[in-house]
């Protein structure tokens, strides 16, 4: 077992350092021994993990599959040693998080501050992007995602409900009328979020929209346009809620609410979870509940959701 761990450590070091020589320096052993360990691991597994050239090493398909799991296993073993030494409460290391832009900018500042106050040995590297990242390939510990998640090999833990509202500026509604059902939106200017799909308010095709349509991949900008009178914005309450609460936008169709979504923490493995990741997900779950803070001032509009 010790040999297998040494072989796995050698392989992970070669991949992360992109060189047998640099891996040997990192592990404080000879490059010949590192090569021997990697070859022994490949023989034991019955597959080639690396393609070697005189200048570089490249992962094979099997290597791509094996590397993230081996890396996580070694990390978990390190965490286990800390746990057994009574250091579990002192989560440490760098936590890499992927999060949606608008949600993170509006609502994650205080959360991250309090998390690091509770866990001062954890460094946070948070990257904001609305695309669906590959958390394993891109090296994230956890991704926060909003929507109705489909099944996958990843673990998804629901953190909070995400509710939707349609709203427009009072002057726009006075000029164009108030829709009484969702079909009425065909008579209005709808400000479309370009990533919306499979929803009652998504157009059939972003390539065949009416003249004068406004489409954007950022909900905050769409809300600003709605406040200026451009049309009806349909956005999560964590984006549109402030403009509704201060009277800049008036909700419509609240009698027929849209299906809700969820805020999820998505990560790779339940069994092999680093203490820093476990601490963060538990902290998230305690920070939010079924009435997250952005929904508190909107309860009279959300009674039907």
N, C-alpha and C positions, 0 to 999 in steps of 0.2 A: 504493500500500500504506500509506503514511503517513497519507493521508486516511482510509482505512478504519479504521486503528487509532484515529485521533482521533475518528471517528464512534462507534466502539465504546466508547471511553472516555467520551464524552459521554453515550451511552445508559445505561451502567452507573452513572454518577454521578447521572443524573436518577432512576433507580430507587432507588438506595440512599439518596439525599437526599430523595426524594419531592417534588422541586421543581426547576424549571429555574433559578430564582434561586439556590438553595442549591448546586446543581450547578455553576453558573457561578462562585460564590465559591470552591468547592473546587478547581476547575480553573484559577482565576485568568484567566478570560476573560469576555466579555460573555454575557448570557443569550440575546441574539439569535444569537450564534455557536453556542452550545450547541443552540438550536432548529434552526439551519441544519444542523448536523452530524447531528442525529437524523433530520430530514426526509430528508437525503441518504441515510442508512443505510436508511431505510424504502423509499425509491425504488429503491436498489440491490438490496434483497432482494425487492422486489415485494410486501411485506406491511406492514400497520400493526402496529407494536409497542406503541404507547401510545395510550390514549384520554385526551385532554386536556380538563379543565374549568377554570373560572376559579380554582378552589381547589386541585385535586389532579390528579395524573396516575395512571392505572390501567393495568396491563399487560393487553394482549389475550391471547388464547390463544397466538398466535404469540410474543408477548413473553415469556410464561411459559416457553415452550420455549427461546427464544433467550438469555434473561438468564443462567441459571446457567452455560451453556457459554461465553458471552462473558466472564463474570466469571472463570471458571477459566482461560480462555485468557490474559487479561490478567495474572492472577496468575502463571501459568507463564512468561510473557514476562519478568516481573519477576524470577522465580527464575533464569531463564536468564541474565539480565544478571549476577546475583550469581555464578552458576556460572562464567561466563566471566571474571569478575574474581578467580577463585580462592577464592570464599567458599562453595563448595558444602558444605564440612564444617561451616560455621556456620549450620545450619538455624535459622530465626528465624520470628517471628510467633506468632499464637495458633492452637493446634490444638484444634478442637472435637471431642469424642469423646462418643458415646453408648454406654452399657454396661449390661448387666443388673445389677440391684441387688445380689443376693446374691453374685454372682461378684466384682463390683468391691469391695464392702465387705470381703470376706474375703481377696482375693488381689491387688488392684491397687495398694494403698498402696506397698509396697516397689518395685514395678515402675515406677510413675510417679516416685517419688523418684529412683531410679537413672537413669531416662531424662532427667530434668531436670538431674541432675548431669553427664550426658554431653553434653547440649544445653542449656546455660544460657540461651540466647537464645530458647528456645521457651517460651511461656506455654501452659498447659493449662487448658481449660474442659471439664470432664467432667460430663455430665448422666446421672443414673442413672434408668433406666426399663425395665420389662420388656416394654413394648409395642414393636411393630415400627415404628420411626420412618421417616419419609421423609427420607433424609439430604440430598437436594438441596433439597427444599422447606423443610426446617427448618434448613438451613445447617450441617450437620455435615460435617466432613472425613472421618470414618470412624465406623462403628458396629461394635461387637463383638456378634456374635450366636452363640447356641448352639442347635444343632439339626441337622437334616438339610435343608440348604437346597435349595429348588427353583430352577429356572433363572430368571434375570431379566436385565435390561439392566445390572445392577451387576456389579462385579468382586468376587469373594469369594476370599480367600486363607486356606487352612486353617492355623491356628496350633498347635492341640494337640487330642488326642483327649479326648472327654468320655465317661466311663464311668458306668454306672448301677448302683445297689445298692438292694435291698430289705432293710429291717432293722426290728427291733422290740426293745423292752426285754426283757431276760431274764425278768422277772416276767410280762409279757404272754404270752410264748411258753410259759412253764411252765403258765399258767392255760388258754390257748386252744389249745395245740399248735403244732407247727411244720409249715407247709405243705410238701408234697413236690413240687407242681407249681403252675403259675400258675392252673389252674382252682380250686385249693383256696382262692384268695383270696376266692371268693364266700362262704366260711364265716367270713371274718375281717373285722375293721374295717380298711378301707384308708383312709389319709389322702390325699385326692386333691388334686393340684395342678391348679388350675382352668384353666391354660393348656395342660395336656397334651392332645394329640389324636393320633389315628392311631398309638397305641402299644398294646402288649399289656395295659397296666394302666389305660388310660383307660376310663371308663364310656361306655356308648353315648350317654347323654344326661345332662348335668349337671342337668336338670330332673326326672329320674325316678330319683333315688338312694334307697337304703333309708333308713328312719328312723334317726336317730342318726348319719348320715354327717357327716364333717368335711371341708369343702372350703376351700381357701385359695389365694390367688395369690402366696404367699410361702413358699418352701421351708424357710427357716430356722425359721419358726413351726411348720411341720409336723414338723420334726425335734424341736423342743422338746416338742411334744405326744407324739411317739413315745417320747421319753425318759421322759416322765411316765406312760407306759403306755397311751396312747390307742389304739394300733393299729400297723399296719405302714406305714411311710413308704417311698416309692420315689422316690429323689432322686439327682441327680448326685453323684459322690464328692466334688466340691469343696464341697458343702453338708453331706453326711451323714458324710463321712470322719472328722472329728474325734471325733464321738460313737461311731463304730465303733472307732476306734483306742484310745480310753480305756475301752472296755468298757461304755459306757452303752447301746449298741445292739448286737444280734447279727445279722449278715447271714443272710438266708435265700435259698434257691433259687440259690445261687452255682454249682450244677452246670448250670444252664440260664440263662446270662446273657442279659440284654436286649441288643438291638442298640445299638451305640455311636452317639454323635453326635460333633460337632466344635465347637470354638471357631473362629470365622471372623472375619477382619477384612474388612468390606464397605465398598467405596468406589466412587466414580463412574466414574473413567476411569483406565485403565492408562497411556495414552500421556501424558496431561497431569497428572502427579503432582507436587505441590509438594514441595520438598525436606524440609519439616517432616514431611509425611505419609510420604514414603519412609523417612525416618529412623526414624519411630515403628514402622512395620510391620516393617522389618528388625530393630529392637530387640526387638519382640514375638517374632518368629520365633526369635531367638537365645536369648531368655529362657526359653522353654518348649521341650520336646521330646516324644518319644513317651511318656515317663514324667514327667509334670508333678509338681511338688513335692507337691501334695495327694494323689497316688496312691502315693507312696513307702512310707508305713507300711501300705498296704493290699494289698501284692502277693500275700500268701497267699490273699486273697479274690478276686483279679482274674486268676488264672492262666488261667482259661477264657475271659476276655473278649478 
